[in-house]
Amino acid sequence: MSTIASVTLDVADTEAAQRFYSAAFGLGARLRLRAAEAPSTGFRGFTLSLVVAQPADVDALVGAALEAGATALKPASKSMWGYGGTVQAPDGNVWKIATSAKKNTGPATKHVDQFVVLLGVADVGASKRFYVEHGLAVGKSFGPMYVEFATAEESPVKLGLYRRRALAKDAGVSPEGTGPHGLAVTGTLGAFTDLDDYLWEAPVPAAA
């Protein structure tokens, strides 16, 4: 099955962003940063999700992000599906931290079970077909609203598709935005640009 190795964010200040992400989430090689070549404003079309084991872990990560300089978009709270909150990093990117559990089962940690990139797209059905043709298998599909792809169990990053406006609403931001997405996904699918101009890159071979 396909593997997604990492996500690269284009940011205005790589040193500041590195300090923030190291303090807030500690995602290691799963998250890479590089200097943005062109500015973006408003919603960039995607969100990044961290799935954790229990509510206490949500609170720990949200608290760390806010302490490091993030802005709260949706305070952590209970819902029908579990518990979660949404923050906006100083670089403008939107992060959702969530769990399906409704009760704590142990001490709080900052361990992330899954790192998921959710791409906001114009047509979920068309984008689903595009990615299936490029080698991904559909894991879950909820009609024209949402698709979750199946990747190898050891894949460091997971992928989902959401309607752009619905994704912005879920994040608590306006769907309007200008400029490039400022996102590149690296995985075994290879290098290409999808229907909504999201960039995919092939892994760089390790030096001999």
C-alpha positions in Angstrom: 0.0 0.0 0.0 1.0 3.6 -0.5 3.0 5.5 2.1 3.0 9.2 2.9 6.3 10.1 4.5 5.9 13.8 5.4 4.2 17.1 4.8 6.2 20.3 3.9 4.8 23.7 4.9 6.0 26.9 3.1 6.4 29.5 5.8 7.6 33.1 5.9 10.0 32.5 8.8 11.4 29.0 8.9 13.3 29.5 12.2 10.3 30.9 14.0 8.1 28.1 12.6 10.6 25.5 13.7 10.7 26.8 17.2 6.9 26.8 17.3 6.4 23.3 16.0 9.2 21.8 18.2 7.5 23.3 21.3 3.9 22.6 20.3 3.8 19.2 18.6 7.2 17.6 18.2 6.3 15.8 15.0 9.9 15.2 13.9 10.5 14.1 10.3 6.8 14.0 9.6 6.7 17.8 9.3 9.2 19.7 7.2 9.5 23.5 6.7 10.8 25.6 3.9 10.8 29.3 3.0 7.7 30.4 1.1 8.4 31.8 -2.4 5.1 33.7 -2.6 2.8 35.0 0.1 -0.6 33.5 1.0 -3.5 35.2 2.8 -6.5 33.7 4.6 -7.5 30.1 4.4 -5.0 28.0 2.5 -7.4 25.3 1.7 -6.2 22.5 4.0 -6.0 21.6 7.6 -3.7 19.4 9.6 -5.1 17.0 12.2 -3.4 15.3 15.2 -5.3 12.3 16.5 -4.6 11.3 20.1 -5.7 8.7 22.6 -7.7 10.7 25.2 -9.0 14.2 26.1 -6.1 14.9 28.4 -3.7 14.5 25.5 -5.8 17.0 23.4 -5.6 19.5 26.3 -1.8 18.9 26.6 -1.2 19.6 22.9 -3.6 22.5 22.6 -2.1 24.0 25.7 1.4 23.6 24.3 0.4 25.2 21.0 -1.2 28.2 22.7 1.8 28.7 25.0 4.1 28.6 21.9 2.1 31.4 20.2 -0.9 29.7 18.5 -4.4 31.3 18.4 -7.5 29.4 19.5 -10.0 29.0 16.8 -12.3 26.4 18.6 -11.5 25.7 22.2 -11.3 22.0 23.1 -14.7 20.7 24.0 -16.9 17.5 23.9 -19.0 16.6 20.9 -20.9 13.6 19.6 -17.8 12.1 18.1 -15.4 12.7 21.0 -13.3 15.6 22.1 -11.2 18.1 20.3 -10.1 21.7 19.6 -8.6 23.8 16.7 -5.8 26.3 16.8 -4.0 28.4 14.2 -0.3 28.4 14.2 1.6 31.7 14.0 2.4 30.9 10.3 -1.3 30.8 9.6 -1.8 27.0 9.2 -4.8 25.4 10.9 -4.4 22.4 13.3 -7.1 20.3 14.8 -6.3 18.1 17.8 -8.9 15.4 18.5 -9.7 12.1 20.0 -12.7 9.7 19.7 -12.4 8.9 23.4 -14.6 10.7 25.8 -12.8 9.7 29.0 -9.2 9.7 30.2 -7.5 6.4 30.8 -4.2 7.6 32.1 -1.8 10.6 32.6 -1.7 13.2 29.8 1.0 12.8 27.2 1.8 14.6 23.9 2.0 11.4 21.9 0.3 11.7 18.5 -1.3 8.5 17.2 -2.1 9.8 13.7 -1.0 12.8 11.7 -3.7 13.5 9.0 -3.6 16.1 6.2 -7.1 17.1 5.1 -7.2 18.6 1.6 -10.1 21.0 0.9 -11.2 20.3 -2.7 -13.8 21.7 -5.1 -15.3 18.3 -6.1 -14.7 15.4 -3.7 -15.9 12.8 -6.2 -13.5 14.0 -8.9 -10.6 14.2 -6.6 -11.3 10.8 -5.2 -11.2 9.3 -8.7 -7.9 11.2 -9.4 -6.2 9.8 -6.3 -7.5 6.3 -7.0 -6.0 6.5 -10.5 -2.7 7.5 -8.9 -2.6 4.5 -6.7 -4.5 5.2 -3.5 -7.2 3.0 -2.1 -10.3 4.4 -0.5 -10.6 3.5 3.2 -13.8 5.4 4.0 -16.2 7.5 1.9 -19.1 9.6 2.9 -20.6 10.6 -0.4 -19.7 14.0 -1.8 -18.5 15.3 1.6 -15.5 13.3 2.8 -13.1 10.6 1.7 -10.4 8.9 3.8 -7.7 7.0 2.0 -6.1 3.7 3.1 -2.3 3.9 3.4 0.2 1.4 4.8 -0.2 0.9 8.5 3.3 2.3 9.1 2.6 5.4 7.0 3.7 8.4 9.0 0.9 10.6 7.5 -2.7 9.8 6.5 -4.8 11.6 3.9 -8.4 12.7 3.6 -10.4 14.9 1.3 -13.1 17.4 2.4 -15.2 20.0 0.5 -13.2 23.2 0.9 -16.0 25.3 2.3 -17.1 22.6 4.7 -13.4 22.2 5.9 -13.1 25.9 6.5 -16.4 25.8 8.5 -15.2 22.9 10.6 -11.9 24.7 11.3 -13.7 27.9 12.3 -12.3 30.1 9.6 -13.5 32.0 6.5 -13.1 29.9 3.3 -11.6 32.9 1.5 -7.9 32.9 0.7 -5.4 34.0 -1.9 -2.0 32.8 -3.0 -0.6 29.2 -3.2 -1.5 26.5 -0.7 2.0 26.5 0.7 1.8 22.7 1.2 3.7 19.8 -0.4 3.0 16.1 0.4 5.8 13.6 0.0 5.0 10.0 -0.6 5.3 6.9 -2.8 2.7 8.2 -5.2 5.4 10.2 -6.9 5.5 13.8 -8.1 2.5 15.6 -9.5 0.0 18.4 -9.0 -3.6 17.4 -8.3 -6.9 18.8 -9.5 -6.9 21.6 -6.8 -3.2 22.5 -7.3 -1.9 20.6 -4.3 1.7 19.6 -4.8 3.0 16.1 -4.3 6.7 15.3 -4.3 8.7 12.0 -4.5 11.0 11.1 -1.6 14.6 12.2 -2.1 16.8 9.0 -2.1 19.1 8.8 0.9 22.8 9.5 0.2 24.9 6.5 -0.3 
